Structures are given as structure tokens and as C-alpha cells.
Amino acid sequence: MRWQPTGLLRLDAKQATRDPMLGLALCAPVLLLLLLRFGLPAAGQLLEAELGFLLTDHEPLLLAFFLQLVPLMLGMLTGFVMLEERDERLIGCYAVTPLGKRGYLAYRLLLPFILSLLFTVFLLLAGGLRTPPAAESSAAVMLYALQTPLFALVLAAWADNKVEGLALAKAAGITVLTPAAAAFIPWPWQLTAGVLPFYWPARLIMGAAGNEGAGGWMHSPLLAALMGLVITGIWFVAVYRVYERKVESR
């Protein structure tokens, strides 16, 4: 049998129709969209009526939070698939096919990146919340999409099985607080969250609201985008080395 990436894609499509967890993860962006379009306005009206709290004043923070959920969910899903394939020793089987180990890894990381890119654009355009200018939005979408394969690789590199992967995914859920760091921690202390790749797309989405007290040059979207790429790249290199050692040792 001649293995090609299209063969893996067909197998993944079949598995998604049989596995409820996979199907739910792929439907998650639609559920998030419904929550943004209908749930959030209803909650905003209730908060304004009962407490006088205007949820619309925090739309950039809410948008950054919802966009961050996409790479977290798709990355966790991909990481679990990679852990399962490693436990079943399928990676060794792929290594002797034309796809090879590197081809397998490229496929496993490229597919969730593309899905995350599409889903993030979908939420950004159809979510109904106020969005930043096109340049900041484009850079943020790219950075968010890059977090998906990175998160998957983190799970595959540091977890020995799906149980450990689930525990690690729960611990990594703390990254959902990075938009709050950009919104509420005073400058320059919020930069301590900059070691986490999720901080930089959140800053792009939130714009100047996340940089109060900073110098003018720190408001540059280009600088935030470049810093996000650098930090994400450093994480990729470090995590890939751990993943490679683990795969080779099995």
C-alpha cells in the first residue's frame, strides 16, 4: 500500500465521522459563533440591566478570548491523535512508507494549522464583535493559527499517553488568561506574559488597550507581530527537539 498525505486525510475524515470527540471539536467553531452572535448579546443585556455593566466596552478582550479557544481545542485534538498513533506504534509504520516520519509530522501539523486559520477568520468576520484594522487582524489570525500545531506538538512531546495528555491540556488551559494579562496587568509588568506565544496575538487584537502606559514604539503592530513570530519559533524549536528525542527512543 502506498501511503500519501491524501490517504491520511481520508482516514482522518472517516475517523471524524465515527469519533464523537473529533466531530465535536470540528463543530466547535460553529458553537463558538452561535455563542458570540446570540449568547454574548443576551448576557450583555442582562449585565447592563442588573448591574449597569457594559459588556461592549470589553469587546476586544472578549474577541481575543474566543479566538484563542480555536487553537487550544484543535491543538488538543491533534495532540491526542498523535499520542494515540504513537502508542499504537503507527509512526514507525509511516517511517517506511514514501511519507516518512518527517512527512507524517508535517501533515499532522499542517492540517490543524490550515483548519485553525480558516476557523479563526470565520469567527473574526462573522462573530459580530468590533475588530481591529486589517493589518492587526491578519497578523493576529496567523499567530493564532500557529499556536495550534505548537500546542499539539507540546502534548505529543511531553505526554507519555492520552491520560497524561489530558492532564497537560488542562494545565495548559491557563493560557486563556493571557488576554486578561494584556488588559489588566499594568505596563511593563504585563510583558512577563510575553514568554507565552498567546500573549502577542491577544495584544494585536486588543490594540492600544493592551499597551496603556507604554512608549509609542511599543504600540507598533509590526513589533508585536514580529515578537509573536520569534517567541512562537523559539517554542517550536525547543518542543520539536523534545518530541524528536521521544519518538526516536521508542
RAHUZI-V810737 format. One record per backbone hydrogen bond with DSSP energy under -0.5 kcal/mol. NH is the residue of the N-H (numbers start at 1). CO is the residue of the C=O. Records with the same first field share a line. If there is no record, write none. Layout:
# RAHUZI-V810737
NH = CO ; CO
This chain:
# RAHUZI-V810737
3 = 1
7 = 4
8 = 4
9 = 5
10 = 6
11 = 7
12 = 8
13 = 9
14 = 10
15 = 11
16 = 12
17 = 13
18 = 14 ; 15
19 = 15
20 = 18
23 = 19
24 = 20
25 = 21
26 = 22
27 = 23
28 = 24
30 = 27
31 = 27
32 = 28
33 = 29
34 = 30
35 = 31
36 = 32
37 = 33
38 = 34
39 = 34
40 = 35
42 = 38
43 = 39
44 = 40
45 = 41
46 = 42
47 = 43
48 = 44
49 = 45
50 = 46
51 = 47
52 = 47 ; 48
53 = 47
54 = 52
55 = 53
57 = 54
58 = 55
59 = 56
62 = 58
63 = 59
64 = 60
65 = 61
66 = 62
67 = 63
68 = 64
69 = 65 ; 66
70 = 66 ; 67
71 = 67
72 = 68
73 = 69
74 = 70
75 = 71
76 = 72
77 = 73
78 = 74
79 = 75
80 = 76
81 = 77
82 = 78
83 = 79
84 = 80
85 = 81
86 = 82
87 = 83
88 = 84
89 = 86
90 = 85
91 = 85
93 = 89
94 = 90
95 = 91
96 = 92 ; 93
97 = 94
100 = 94 ; 97
103 = 99
104 = 100
105 = 101
106 = 102
107 = 103
108 = 104
109 = 105
110 = 106
111 = 107
112 = 108
113 = 109
114 = 110
115 = 111
116 = 112
117 = 113
118 = 114
119 = 115
120 = 116
121 = 117
122 = 118
123 = 119
124 = 120
125 = 121
126 = 122
127 = 123
137 = 133
138 = 134
139 = 135
140 = 136
141 = 137
142 = 138
143 = 139
144 = 140
145 = 141
146 = 142
147 = 143 ; 144
148 = 144 ; 145
149 = 145
150 = 146
151 = 147
152 = 148
153 = 149
154 = 150
155 = 151
156 = 152
157 = 153
158 = 154
159 = 155
165 = 161
166 = 162
167 = 163
168 = 164
169 = 165
170 = 166
171 = 167
172 = 168
173 = 169 ; 170
174 = 171
175 = 172
176 = 173
177 = 174
178 = 175
181 = 177
182 = 178
183 = 179
184 = 180
185 = 180 ; 181
187 = 212
189 = 186
190 = 186
191 = 188
192 = 189
193 = 190
194 = 191
195 = 192
196 = 193
199 = 196
200 = 197
201 = 197
202 = 198
203 = 199
204 = 200
205 = 201
206 = 202
207 = 203
209 = 206
210 = 207
211 = 208
214 = 211
218 = 215
219 = 216
220 = 217
224 = 220
225 = 221
226 = 222
227 = 223
228 = 224
229 = 225
230 = 226
231 = 227
232 = 228
233 = 229
234 = 230
235 = 231
236 = 232
237 = 233
238 = 234
239 = 235
240 = 236
241 = 237
242 = 238
243 = 239
244 = 240
245 = 241
246 = 242
247 = 243
248 = 244
249 = 245
250 = 247
